[in-house]
């Protein structure tokens, strides 16, 4: 296993060089860029993707169900709106359809209504407040082979 380099800046070409983190070359060969290799371009990923720290799990049955249901919703809505599915999925209606599909498979979590697939104003009305502040923080899991790195953070979590 190779270790992560702290500095991958190539001063001569003024670019950041690829740094694949903790994955070996064999593990990296099992991964593909989500934005280039995703067979179904949905507003919300329907399978796990890797950030370079781990090899993602295969798509689960529930994730497959979400993807299939989202395709059904998008096909029906895009026809009704007179556009192709790909264009529909790039709209707020596509995001609403994603939330609806996930609610159907995983249980109600998102407060979304079917009208939001067809009316951008309905989606906007149900959207988050403009003054909402979101603080996103991550606690990374590191492999056991790395000693006790991150152990304190995991204990706090």
N, C-alpha and C positions, 0 to 999 in steps of 0.2 A: 504494500500500500504506500502510496506517495503522500507526502505531507503538503499542506497548503502553503503556498508562497505568499508572503505578505506584500510583495511588490511585483506585479506583472505588467508594469508600464514599460513600453518599448519607446524610449526617447527618440531613437533615430527615425522611426516611422510615425511617431506621435499617436500611437494607438494602444489600447489595452489588449494584451494577448489573452487567448483563451485560458481560463483557469477552471478546471473541472472539480476542484475541491477534493473531497474525500474518496471519490470513486476511482477504482482502478480502470485501466484501459479496457479490460474485458467488460466491466460493469457499464462503462460509458457506451460501449458498442450496443448495449441493450436499450439504451435511451435514445429518444429522438426529440427534437425541439417541438414543443406542443403547438407553436404557431405555424409550423411548417408541415407537420405530419398528422395532425388531428384529422381523422376522416370526416368528422361532423363538426362544423364550425358553429358552435352554439354560444350564446352570450355568457353562459356559465359552464365551466368544464364539466363533462359527464364522466370523467375518469380522473384518477390521481395523476399528477404530473410531478416531475422531479425538479428540484432547484439545484441539483448537482451534489447533494449530500447523501442521497440514497437512491436506490432503484425503486421506482414506484410499483405498487401492487397492481395486478391485472384488474381490469374493469369488473366490478362486482355485478351480481344479478340485478340488484336494485338500481345500480347506476345504468345498466343496460335498459332497464325498464323506464327510467327517467328519460333516457335518450330517445327510446322508441315513442314514448308518449309526447315528448316535445316535438318530434317530427310530425306526429299526427296533428297536434294543435297548430303547428306552424303551417302545415300544408293546407288545412281548412281555413285558417285565418288569412293566409296570403292570397288564396283564391278569392275569398270574399272581398278583400281589399284591392284586388287587381294587380298584384305584384308577385314576383317569384319568392320562393321560400328564403333564399339567401338574403335578399333585400329585407324581407320582413324580420328576419332574425337580428338585423342590425338596428332595428327600431326599438322604441320603448315597449311596443307590443311584443317583441321577441323576448325581452327581459321578463315581462309579465307572464308570458307563456312558460318560460323557464321556472318561475316561482310556482306557477300552478302545477306543473308536472312534478316538481319536487314535493309540493304539499300532498299530492295524490299518492306518491310512493312512500314518503318518509313520515307522513302525518303533518297536520296543520302547524306551520311555523310562520309562514309569510302571510301578511295581511294583504291579499291581492284578490281582485275580482275579475271575472272574464271580460267585462267591458273594457278593462285596461289594455287588452290585446288590440282593440279596435280604435280606441279614442285616446290620443296622446294627452288630451286635457284631463281625462279621468286618471291617467297614470300620474301626471304632474300633481294633481290635487292630493293624491294619496302618498306623494313622495315625502322624504324626510324634510324637516324644517331647514331653512336656509342657514340658520345660525347654529346648526349642530356641529359640535367639535368632536372629532374622532381621533383617539390616540391609539395607534396600532403598534404593538410590541410583540416580539417573538422570543420564546425560550427554545433554543435549539437543542435537540437531542444529539449527543455524540456517542460514537461507538464505545463499547466497553474496553476496546483495545487502547483507547486514548487515556487510560488512567481515570482519575476522578475529575477531569475537566468538566465544568458545568454542574458538578454534583451539588454545590451550594445553591445554585439557581433551581435545580430540579427539586431539592428539598423544600425550598420556599414555595415552589409552585404546588 
